[in-house]
């Protein structure tokens, strides 16, 4: 601990949360949190932002995030007071950088005079210099050995549960955990398009997509699962963004049941939140909609590659079931995929790493989570 506090410039340890909880900073009225990425990335950061808001209740919390973060937080109640969309910047928000836009962004952010800036965006090679340009009085975040040093830095080691990692960072800013995982509630009265029936049937929502194709369960297995759920009396709705419409339509067609339909590409964010909140269970790969459903308190059945279980799997099992694939080598070339994206280059193959997960096992968990509502008409 002496070595740790020395690295932190003498900050004292005053308690234990996920990691050390250090002394709070004085006179914090404006907090900036940096977290780019997608829907799941936002869910991982919510517990840390809730902790910061609880530690500094009078502070205005600004999330420096992405358009999808702005859309989600406009549809739910959260600890975030404001979202500022990040400009395109290498390693922070992918896209074509505009030097003038970046300069204007940082000038505007420095004008806000943030008291505390918190980096929850990776190991810091790009995000720490970005954070430092905000000009905040205090800085806290994760850091690999080759990243810029912040005032208080948490070592970044790839295999750590992402919400817990973010909470450890919040602890270095003096914030004790409020929740270990994201908790959100829908805001407003948005609703998804009405489904046929009297509403007594269980609603199973399936998201078959994932940003990384290697995290995707095969479409044929999703179709088999959807057909089995429909045969047992459930309504099944497939979801996804516009790029996943074809995949969802393929699964719905293969399921060959009028009880299986697709809303992929048809929902705005408020509609997606409303649909997920109304579901009896959500089945998905390791993807943003699954993480959002979990945050909304909806039971989930997740299909994960084992490395992603470590980083992103649900912690509890009463409402959330995890099916882990233990594949550690690319099925085509044999490269060690446990190192891909961290200490080695990714191979070119997109073979599913979760194809071995059995439909019967996933269906068994769907059944158990909706058992109170499943009722065959001929029973």
N, C-alpha and C positions, 0 to 999 in steps of 0.2 A: 504493500500500500504506500510506503514511503516513495518508491520509485514512481508509482502512478500519480501521486499528488505532486511530485516534483515536475513531472511532465505537464501537469495541468497548471503549473504556475503557483502551486501552493493551495489550490482550492481544497477546502476541508470536506471530509466525508461526514454527513450528518445522519444518514440512515441507509436502509437497504430497500431497494425496489427490485426491478429485474436485475440491475447491477447496482453499483454505488449510486446513491442519491446525494449530490453535492449541494453546497449552499446555494440558495437562490441569489439571483442578481438583484441589486437595488434599483428602485425607480424604473420598473419596466412597464411601459404603457403601450408600446407598439411592438408586435412580434411578427416576423416574417418566417414562413416555413417553406423551404424549397423541396418540391417533390413533383417531378415530371412523370411521364409514362402514361399508362392506361388506367382502366377502371380498377383492376386488382391492385395496382400500385397505390392508388388513392386509399383503398380499403386498408392496406397495410399501415398507412400513416395516420388513420383516424384515431386509434388509441393514444398515440403520442400527442396528437393535437388536443385530445380531450384532457390528457394529463397536464399539458401546458396551460390550458384554459383554467383548469382547477387550481393550479399553482399561482397563476397570475390572473385572477378573476376580473380585474378591472382593465386588463389589456385588450387591445383590438388585435385579433389574430388574422393575418393576411396569408393565404396560401398562394404561392407562386407555382401555378400548375398549368394544365393543358385545357383545351376546349371541352373535352369530355368530363374533366373534373368540374368545370363550371356548370355543365349541364346537369350532372348528378347532384351536386350540392344545391342546385336550384330546385330539385325535386324532393329533397329530404331535409329533415332537421339535423343539424350537425354543430360541432363546436367551432366551425369556421365562420368568421364574420364577413369575409370578403375573398373573392378569388381574382387574382390578376393573372391573365394569360401570359405565359412566357413567350419571349421572342424565339425565333429559331437560333439555336446555339449548339455547337458541337458538344456531344456528350450530355446535353441537358434536354434539348428538344430538337430531334432530328429535322432537318430541312435546310434550305439554302439560306445561309447567314447574310444579313445586311448590316454592315458595320455601322451605318448611320442609325439604323433602328436600334441596334444594341446600345449605342451611346446614348440615345434618347431614353431608352428604357432605364439604364443605370442612373442617368441624371434624375429622372423622375423618382426612382426608388430612393436615391440618396436624399432627395428633397423631403421624403417622408420621415427621415430621421428615426429609423428603426432602433429600438433599444437592444433587441435581441434578434439574431438571425440564426435559424436552425436548419442544418443540412440533413435531409433524409433521403438523398438521391445518390445511392451507390457509394463507391469507395473514395470519391473525392478528387480523382485526377482532373476532371473537368468541373465538377460541381463545387469544389472548394474555392478555386479561383473566382468562379462565378459569384459565390456567396460573399466573398471578401469585397467584391466590387460594389456591393450594396451599401457599404460604409456604416454598418451597424456598430453600435457601441460594444456589443458582445457577440461572439460567434461560437457555436457548438455544432458538432457533427461527426460523421464517421470518416475514417482516414486509412488508406493503405499506406505502406511505408514510403511510397514515392509521391504521395499527394501533399499539397500545401497544408501546413499546420494551422489549425484554428486555435482559438483561445482555449477551448476544451475539446479534445478529440477522443473518440471511441475507436479502438482498433477495428478495422473492417476485415472480417473473415467470412468468405462466401457462404458456407453452410451454417446459417443461423436463421431461425424463424423470423421472417421479416417484421411482423408487428412487434415481436420481442426486441429485435434490433432497434427499431424506432423508439420503443419505450426506454431502452438503455440510454439512447441519446437524450431523451427527455429528462431522464434521471440526472444526467450531467448538467442539465439546466436547472436542477433543483425541483423537478416535478415527480411526484409519486404516481404510480399507475392508478387510474380509475377503473379501467377495464383492460383485460389482456387482449381482447379482440374487438373489432369495430362493432358498435351498436348504433343503428340508425332507425329513423321512423319516417314514413312517407309524409310529405307536406302537401297540403291542398287536397283537392277532390278528384284528381285524375283517375280515369278508369280505362281498362282495356276493352276492346270490342266484346260484346256479349257472346257467350258460347251457348250452343244448343243445350236443351235439357232443363231440368228443374233446379239445378244448382246443388243437388244432393250427391252428385258423383264426385269422387276424388279428382282433383286437378293436379296432373303431373306435368311439369314444365321441363323440357329438355333443351339444353344448349349443346350442340354437337361440335362447335368450333373451338379454336384456340389459336393464339397468335403463332406459336411454333407448331408446324404440322406434326412434329414427332410426339406432341402431347395429345393428339387426337385419337380417340377410340374409333375403330373402323365404322363407316356409315352403315354397313350391313348389320353390325351388332346393335347400333342404336335403333335400327329398324326392327330388329327382332325384339328388343326390349319394348319399344313402343307398341308393337302388336300384342305382346303379352299383357301389358298394362291395360290396353283397350279391351282385350278379351275378358279381363277381370272386372270391367265396369268403370274404368277411369276415363276421363277426358284427357287427352295428351296434346299439348301445344308445344311446337318447336319454335325456338327463337334464335335470333342472330342479327347481325347487321346486314347491310346491303350486299356485302361481298359473300355472305353465307346463305343467301337466298336459294341458290342452286343446290347446295348441300342439304338444306332443310327440306326442300321440295323432293329431292331424291329419297330421303328417309321417309317422308310422309307417303309418297307413292309406293315405296317398297313395303311399308307396313300394311297397306291395303285394308284400311279400316276407316269408316266414316267418323270414328271417334278420334282420329289423329289428324291434326291440321297444323299449318305453319303460319306464324306471324312474323317470320324473319323479314327484316327490312321494312316492316309496317308500323313499328312503334317508335314514338319519340321517347325521350328518357323518362318523362313523367309516366307515360304508359307502361314502359318496361318496369319501373318501380312498382306501379300498381299491380301489374300482372304477377310479378314475383311475390309481392306481399300477400296476394290472394292464393298462391299455390299451396298445396298440401305437401309437396316435396318437389325439389329441383334436382335434376340429374344432369351432370355436366363433367367435362374434362376440367383440368386446372385452368380456369378462365375467369375473367372479370365478372360475368353474370353470376357464377357460382359464389364468388366472394361477396357480391352485393346481396344475394339471397341470404347468405349466412348472417350478414350484418343486419338484415331486416328481421332476423329471428325465425327464418323459414328453414325447416329440415332440408338437408341436402345429402345426396349421394355423389361423391366425387371419385373420379377415375384419374389417378395420379401416377406419374413416373416417380420412383422412390426419392430421387434427389429433390423433387418439387414438394414431396411430403414434408421433408425437413424444413424447407423454406416457406411453404405456403399452406400446409395442411391444417384443417380445423383441429383445435386442441381437444375438444370434447367429443364424446361418442353417443351421448343420449339423443342428440338431435342430428348429428353429422356422422356419416359413415365414409370411410376412406378405403378405396381399393387400390393398392399399390402394386405397380409392376417393378420387379426387381432386376430388370434388364440393365446391364451396365456397359454393354458394348454395342456399337452400331450393328444391326443385323446384316448389313451389306459388306462393310469393310472391316469391322471388328475394332475400330478405334474406341478407346475408353471414353465413353460419353459423360462420365462423372467429372471430367476435366473441361469439357467443352464449354465455352463462354466464360471461362475463368483463367485457367493457366495454359490452355492449348487452343489452337484454332479449331473451329467447327468443321467437320467433314461436310461434303456436299449432299449427303443423302438425307432424305426426309422420311425414312421408314418409321412407322409408328412404334414407339417404345412401349406402348400400353396395349397392344393388340392381344396379348395373352390373357387379359382380364376376362373372366367368363361372364356371359350374359346371365346365367343362372344365379351367380353370386350377387350381381348388381340388382337383379330383379328381387332377390330375397330380401335385400335391404329396403327397396322401395315398398315391398309388401309390409314389412315390419313397421315402417314409419307411417304407413297409411292404413294399418290393419283395422282401426276403428271405423273406417269409412268404406272399406272394400265390402261389397255384398253382392254376390251373384244373384241375378234375378230368379234363378231356378233353385236357389239354396233353400 
